Amino acid sequence: MKKILLISALLLAPLTSFAEDNIGVAAKGGQPEYLFMEKVSRDMAASTTKMISDALAIGRLVIFAQMPKIGDPKLADKGFGADVFADQWQTALEAQLIDITPRQQQILDKLVWAGKLSMDINQDRINTKGVKYKHFLPAKWARETGLFFNAKTGIYSKQPSVNYRHPSNAPDALEKKVLSGLVKDGEKAKATGEFTQMGKQAVYRYFDPVKLMQPCLACHGTPKGELDMLGYEKDGMKEGDVVGMISVAIAIEE
């Protein structure tokens, strides 16, 4: 009987190992699903993707300025609701929108809607009293805003990072190639873009480097390998280093 059980265990072991090794891996073949409801002409593509990227970057800064208040465990209502945020965001955006076209304004209005929605659904989190870190950062806002914006328009936005902390920030093949170049350029890194394909759709993809600011060094600075407040290992970077980028893709009208 013992011999039979031993043989059975040996036969089953490889099957168990095989199953575990093949759980939680990307499906082979196929292509990501893209449906771009909003499209622009080729001559509007670069300026439109830049507008979206700049708006997301500025929205991140507006939230960043409020982080001391958001992280104050003594405060409940922070007075930083969706409308207050949107007013500050749009005021900060004004200088970027001097030459905006009516078509681009329609797209921006949908981005603002998405940004306000993210702020609105995070109000209970932001206003939680007695907790310093609310798991709400500018990058979280931009990630959620991008998802809502994508759901409404199909326009793709993402924050690929050198050492990403959220799975959605893992760079695709093109993003990895571009980000590698931006990292090499360091403080001299500049935004870039190109016409390409996403699935069967012709698109313009825009990549804007995100460079570390001094307050970001608490998580991404030195000493490399030391755990930050979230338990991640610090990256050992310095102010001005490229930590990631904002990636935007918009469909081109054929």
C-alpha positions, 0 to 999 in steps of 0.5 A: 500500500505504501509503495502504491501511495509513493508512486502516486505522489511521484506521478502527481508531483510534476502535474502540480508543479506544471499547474502552479508554474502556469498560473498568473502568466500573460496569455500567449498570442493575440493583441490588447483590446483597443477601441478608440472612440475619439480620433484626431487628424494627423496634424492635430495628433502631437499637440493633442497628446501633449495637451493630455500629458501636460494636463495629467502632469499639472493635475499631479502637481495640484494634488502634490501641493495638497499632500501635507493636508491630505496626510494630516491625521488630525484633519477630517474634511480636507476641503479638497473636493472634486470641484475645488480640485477642478478649479485649481487644476483648470486655473493651472492649465490656462497657460497651456491652452492658449491655442486649443482648438474646439475639438481639443476642448471637447477632449479636454472636457472629458479628461477634466470629467475623469479627473473630477470623478477620481477625486470624488470617489476618493473623498472618503479616503482623503478625509479619513481621520487618524491615518497619515498615509491614505494610499492616495498619491498624485500617481494614483489619481493620474492612473485612475483618471486615465482609466476613466478617460479611456473608458469614455474616449478610448484614448490611452494614458499610462505612467510607465516607470523604471521600477514600477510599483503598480502593475498597470505601470509596467511598460510595453515594448515601445514604452520600455525602449523609449524610457530607456533612452529617456533615462540615459538622457537624464536631466536633458531628457525631452518629450518625444512621440511617433506615429505607429500602430496599436492593434489595427489602429493607426495612432500617435504615441507621445512620451513625456519624461517624469523627473524626480523632484526633491520631495519624491526622494523619500521613496525613490532616493537614497540609500538604495535598497532601504525600505520606504514608508510603503515597504518598497526598496528605494531606487537610489535616484537623485533629484532630476533623474528620470523615474518614469514617463507619461505615455499617451496614445490617440487614434488617427482618423483614416 
